[in-house]
């Protein structure tokens, strides 16, 4: 059912990207990197990586025009087992974990206004939006587009206010450290880039819903490139606004960095108003994750008899069971894990599988000479793989436990596939 036009599809990409990361990760980055120039370079590098990835995914979407994202691409390029594990990782690390993180971030901002436990408020919004999207695809898409427009307007208002009103008291606080070139090649910079990569994750969102997009071939490519470019510009501006207005010593280690910056722009009452608007804006991110993630489960259900119930849709075309399962996983993560541990795990595992997809594009072109790649697509693939490989190696060195956790989950996915998945019913062309 083709229900999403270009504006809604692009809004899904934008809302998937502008979520927890931009409002929460700056304080975590500043625990290891405190030079303003280095931090801005991190955000620019993140945008470059995301745009290179978007170029490669856009080409793959024309080669393998089916919903499912990494699950479908990797199944087609490599083999069904690898694709299955990629699908499981997408479900948990790509959607359920960010869903939990975004709901928790929303709760943290909301707690500055009303005395509500962040976990409780996060749980409530996940349940409410899951019910809405499990009921109607078309109404959910319209509501999502409206939420995304409001979110962009909020960010633009914050940016303009930061530069027009200024930071007030920030000059009396600890200044940012001076830039040192060697910092760019340190493990601290690489780990900070993992946080940045999480903030940019979602640039591939429209690939998960390909079969529901109108004028699919053109609009998938347009949504990826327009959405990623728009978010990169907004990220650079809003992070510079945070650094311009928020004192360094007050930003380090904080999750609600926008609250700190707003406090120095608007004062106490204005900061509370911004907290309310940011909490409301994060609802659009939660909505986009609930739209995109279950489509991976739906495609896996179509391909594997063991999960056929996840492929079922209601009369309005919504994969209700998949939506409810993803929300259940997100709620378990929300109730049991810390913010930073989920963040590092997500960043590590998502990097590995997006790298596998981008490498797969180059591999597919090499195997099948009829599939031509432009110079831009080849260079984008090389840049994407090079920077991410460097980051992953540093992360394994400096954060071995989080990296090991990601590796163990991947290994468990392969074991589960070979023990429990009914391989006789797999779609014949998967892995071809």
C-alpha positions in Angstrom: 0.0 0.0 0.0 1.6 3.3 -1.2 0.6 5.8 1.5 3.8 7.9 2.1 4.5 10.8 -0.2 7.9 12.7 -0.4 7.2 15.1 2.4 6.0 12.4 4.8 8.9 10.1 3.8 11.5 12.9 4.3 9.9 13.8 7.6 10.4 10.2 8.7 14.1 10.5 7.9 14.4 13.9 9.6 12.5 12.8 12.7 14.5 9.5 13.0 17.7 11.6 12.9 16.6 14.5 15.1 16.0 12.5 18.3 17.8 11.8 21.5 21.3 12.4 20.2 21.3 16.1 19.4 19.7 17.0 22.7 21.7 14.6 24.9 25.1 13.6 23.6 27.0 16.9 23.7 27.6 16.6 27.4 28.9 13.0 27.0 31.2 14.1 24.2 32.6 16.9 26.4 33.7 14.4 29.0 36.6 13.5 26.6 36.7 16.3 24.0 36.3 19.9 25.2 37.7 22.1 22.3 34.9 23.9 20.6 36.6 23.5 17.2 37.0 19.7 17.8 33.4 19.3 18.8 32.1 21.2 15.8 34.5 19.1 13.6 32.9 16.0 15.2 29.5 17.1 14.2 30.6 18.0 10.7 32.3 14.6 10.3 29.1 12.9 11.5 27.2 14.7 8.8 29.7 13.8 6.1 29.6 10.1 7.2 25.8 10.1 7.2 25.6 11.8 3.7 28.1 9.3 2.3 26.0 6.5 3.7 22.8 8.0 2.3 24.3 8.1 -1.2 25.2 4.4 -1.0 21.8 3.4 0.5 20.0 5.4 -2.1 21.8 3.4 -4.9 21.1 0.1 -3.1 17.4 1.0 -2.8 17.2 1.1 -6.6 18.9 -2.3 -6.9 16.9 -4.0 -4.1 13.6 -2.1 -4.0 12.0 -3.7 -0.9 11.3 -2.6 2.6 13.5 -3.9 5.4 16.7 -1.8 5.4 19.8 -3.7 6.5 17.9 -7.0 6.8 16.9 -7.0 3.2 20.1 -5.6 1.8 22.4 -7.9 3.7 20.2 -11.0 2.9 20.4 -10.2 -0.8 24.1 -9.4 -0.9 25.6 -12.0 1.5 23.3 -14.8 2.8 20.0 -15.2 4.8 21.8 -16.0 8.1 23.8 -12.7 8.0 20.6 -10.9 6.9 18.6 -12.4 9.8 21.2 -11.2 12.4 21.2 -7.8 10.8 17.4 -7.7 11.1 17.6 -8.7 14.7 20.2 -6.0 15.4 18.1 -3.4 13.6 15.1 -4.4 15.7 16.9 -4.1 19.0 19.8 -1.7 18.4 18.4 0.3 15.5 14.9 0.9 16.8 13.9 -0.5 20.2 17.0 0.9 22.0 16.8 4.4 20.4 13.1 4.3 21.2 13.9 3.6 24.9 16.6 6.3 24.8 14.3 8.9 23.2 11.5 8.2 25.6 13.9 8.5 28.6 15.3 11.8 27.2 11.8 13.1 26.8 11.1 12.1 30.4 14.2 13.9 31.6 13.2 17.2 30.0 9.7 16.8 31.2 10.9 16.2 34.7 12.3 19.7 34.8 8.7 21.0 34.5 6.5 18.4 36.4 7.4 16.0 39.1 7.1 12.8 37.0 9.5 10.0 36.9 11.2 9.9 33.4 10.7 6.2 33.1 7.0 6.5 33.8 6.4 9.3 31.3 8.6 7.6 28.7 6.6 4.4 29.1 3.3 6.3 28.7 4.3 8.0 25.5 5.6 4.7 23.9 2.3 2.9 24.7 0.1 5.8 23.4 2.0 6.2 20.1 2.2 2.5 19.6 -1.6 2.3 19.8 -2.1 5.2 17.4 0.3 3.7 14.7 -1.0 0.1 15.2 -4.5 1.4 14.5 -4.0 3.5 11.3 -1.1 4.0 8.9 -2.5 7.0 7.1 -3.6 9.0 10.2 -0.3 8.1 11.9 1.6 9.4 8.9 -0.2 12.7 8.9 0.2 13.2 12.6 3.9 12.4 12.3 4.4 15.0 9.6 2.8 17.7 11.8 5.0 16.7 14.7 8.1 16.9 12.6 7.3 20.4 11.3 6.8 21.6 14.9 10.1 20.0 15.9 12.1 21.8 13.1 10.4 25.1 14.0 11.4 24.6 17.6 15.0 24.0 16.7 15.1 27.1 14.4 13.6 29.2 17.2 16.2 27.9 19.7 19.1 28.7 17.3 17.9 32.2 16.4 17.3 33.0 20.1 20.7 31.8 21.1 22.4 34.2 18.7 20.1 37.1 19.2 19.8 37.0 22.9 23.1 35.4 23.7 24.4 33.5 26.7 24.2 36.0 29.4 26.1 34.5 32.4 28.2 32.0 30.4 31.2 34.3 30.2 31.9 33.9 33.9 32.2 30.1 33.6 35.0 27.8 32.5 35.9 28.4 28.8 36.3 25.6 26.3 39.8 24.2 25.9 42.0 25.2 23.0 42.1 23.1 19.9 45.0 20.6 19.7 45.6 18.8 16.4 46.6 15.5 18.0 43.2 15.4 19.6 41.7 14.4 16.2 43.6 11.1 16.2 43.0 10.2 19.8 40.8 7.4 21.2 38.7 10.1 22.9 37.8 11.6 19.6 36.9 8.2 18.2 34.6 7.4 21.2 33.0 10.9 20.9 32.4 10.1 17.2 30.3 7.0 18.3 28.0 9.4 20.2 27.8 11.6 17.1 27.1 8.6 14.9 24.2 7.7 17.2 22.9 11.3 16.9 23.0 11.0 13.1 21.5 7.5 13.0 18.2 7.4 11.1 19.6 8.8 7.9 18.6 5.5 6.2 15.1 5.5 7.6 13.1 5.6 4.3 14.8 2.3 3.2 12.8 0.5 5.9 9.5 1.6 4.4 10.3 1.5 0.7 7.2 -0.5 -0.4 4.9 2.0 1.2 6.4 5.1 -0.5 4.8 6.7 -3.5 7.0 7.1 -6.6 9.4 4.8 -4.8 12.5 5.0 -6.9 12.8 8.8 -6.9 11.4 9.6 -3.5 13.6 7.2 -1.5 16.7 8.8 -2.9 15.3 12.3 -2.5 14.2 11.7 1.1 17.6 10.3 2.1 19.6 13.1 0.6 17.3 16.0 1.5 16.7 14.7 5.0 20.4 14.1 5.8 21.5 17.5 4.4 18.8 19.4 6.3 19.7 17.6 9.6 23.4 18.2 9.2 22.9 21.9 8.9 20.5 22.0 11.9 22.9 19.9 14.0 25.9 22.2 13.3 23.8 25.3 14.1 22.2 24.0 17.3 25.4 22.5 18.7 27.2 25.8 18.1 24.3 27.5 19.9 24.7 25.1 22.9 28.4 25.8 23.1 27.8 29.6 22.6 25.3 29.9 25.4 26.0 27.0 27.8 29.1 27.2 30.1 31.5 24.3 29.5 31.7 23.2 33.2 27.9 23.0 33.3 27.5 21.1 30.0 30.0 18.3 30.7 28.3 15.0 31.5 24.8 16.5 31.3 22.1 14.7 29.4 19.7 17.6 29.2 22.2 20.0 27.6 19.4 22.0 25.9 18.1 22.9 29.4 21.5 24.3 30.4 21.7 26.4 27.3 18.1 27.6 27.5 18.6 28.6 31.2 21.3 31.0 30.0 19.3 32.3 27.1 15.8 32.7 28.6 16.3 32.4 32.4 14.4 30.0 34.6 10.9 30.4 33.2 12.1 30.5 29.6 14.2 27.3 30.2 11.1 25.5 31.5 9.2 26.5 28.5 11.9 25.2 26.2 12.0 22.0 28.2 8.3 21.5 27.5 8.8 22.2 23.8 11.8 19.9 23.5 9.9 17.1 25.3 7.1 17.6 22.8 9.5 17.7 19.9 11.0 14.3 21.0 7.6 12.8 20.5 8.1 13.1 16.8 11.2 11.0 17.1 9.4 8.3 19.1 6.7 8.3 16.4 9.2 7.9 13.5 10.9 4.9 15.3 7.5 3.3 15.8 6.7 3.7 12.1 10.0 2.4 10.6 11.2 -0.3 13.0 8.2 -2.7 12.7 8.6 -2.8 8.9 11.8 -4.7 9.4 9.9 -7.3 11.5 7.2 -7.4 8.9 9.6 -8.3 6.1 11.3 -10.9 8.2 7.9 -12.4 8.9 7.3 -12.6 5.2 10.6 -14.4 4.6 10.7 -16.8 7.6 7.9 -19.2 8.6 9.0 -19.0 12.2 8.0 -15.3 12.3 5.1 -15.3 10.0 2.8 -13.8 12.6 4.9 -10.6 12.4 4.0 -10.1 8.8 0.3 -9.8 9.5 -1.3 -6.4 8.9 -4.6 -5.0 9.9 -7.3 -3.6 7.6 -5.5 -0.2 7.4 -2.2 -1.8 6.5 -0.5 -1.4 9.9 1.8 -4.3 11.1 0.2 -4.1 14.5 1.9 -7.2 16.1 5.3 -6.0 15.0 4.6 -2.5 16.4 3.6 -4.0 19.8 6.6 -6.3 19.9 9.0 -3.5 19.2 7.4 -1.4 21.9 7.6 -4.2 24.4 11.4 -4.6 23.7 11.9 -0.9 24.1 10.0 -0.9 27.4 12.2 -3.7 28.7 15.4 -1.7 27.8 13.9 1.5 29.3 13.3 -0.3 32.6 16.6 -2.2 32.9 19.6 -0.4 31.4 21.4 2.9 31.9 21.4 5.7 29.2 25.1 5.7 28.4 25.5 1.9 28.3 22.6 1.6 25.8 24.1 4.4 23.7 27.6 2.9 23.3 26.2 -0.5 22.5 23.8 0.9 19.9 26.6 3.0 18.3 29.0 0.0 18.0 26.5 -2.5 16.5 24.8 -0.1 14.1 28.2 0.9 12.7 29.1 -2.7 12.0 26.0 -3.4 10.0 25.8 -0.1 8.1 29.5 -0.8 7.1 28.5 -4.2 5.9 25.7 -2.7 3.7 28.0 0.0 2.2 30.7 -2.6 1.5 28.0 -4.8 0.0 27.2 -2.1 -2.5 30.8 -2.1 -3.7 30.8 -5.9 -3.7 27.6 -6.1 -5.7 28.9 -3.8 -8.4 32.1 -5.9 -8.6 30.2 -9.2 -8.9 27.6 -7.9 -11.4 29.2 -5.6 -13.9 25.8 -4.6 -15.2 25.3 -2.6 -12.0 27.2 0.6 -12.5 28.3 2.9 -9.7 29.1 6.6 -10.2 32.4 8.0 -9.0 30.5 9.9 -6.2 29.0 6.6 -5.1 32.4 4.8 -5.0 34.1 7.6 -3.2 31.2 7.9 -0.7 31.5 4.2 0.1 35.3 4.4 0.6 35.0 7.5 2.9 32.1 5.9 4.9 34.0 2.6 5.4 37.4 4.3 6.2 36.1 6.7 8.9 33.9 4.1 10.5 36.6 1.4 10.5 38.9 3.8 12.3 36.2 4.6 14.9 35.3 1.0 15.5 38.9 -0.1 16.1 39.4 2.7 18.6 36.1 1.9 20.3 37.1 -1.8 20.7 40.4 -0.6 22.2 39.0 2.0 24.6 35.5 0.6 25.4 36.1 -3.2 25.3 33.1 -4.2 27.5 30.5 -2.4 25.4 32.2 -3.7 22.2 32.2 -7.2 23.6 28.5 -6.9 24.5 27.7 -5.9 20.9 29.8 -8.8 19.6 28.1 -11.3 21.9 24.6 -10.2 20.7 25.7 -10.7 17.1 27.0 -14.1 17.9 23.8 -15.0 19.7 21.8 -13.9 16.7 23.7 -16.5 14.5 23.2 -19.2 17.1 19.4 -18.4 17.3 19.1 -18.5 13.5 20.7 -21.9 13.1 18.8 -23.4 16.0 15.3 -22.0 15.7 14.6 -20.4 12.3 12.7 -22.5 9.8 15.0 -22.1 6.8 12.8 -24.2 4.5 10.3 -21.4 4.1 12.8 -18.6 3.3 12.1 -16.6 0.2 14.0 -18.3 -2.7 15.8 -15.2 -4.0 17.1 -14.1 -0.6 20.9 -14.3 -0.7 20.9 -14.7 -4.5 
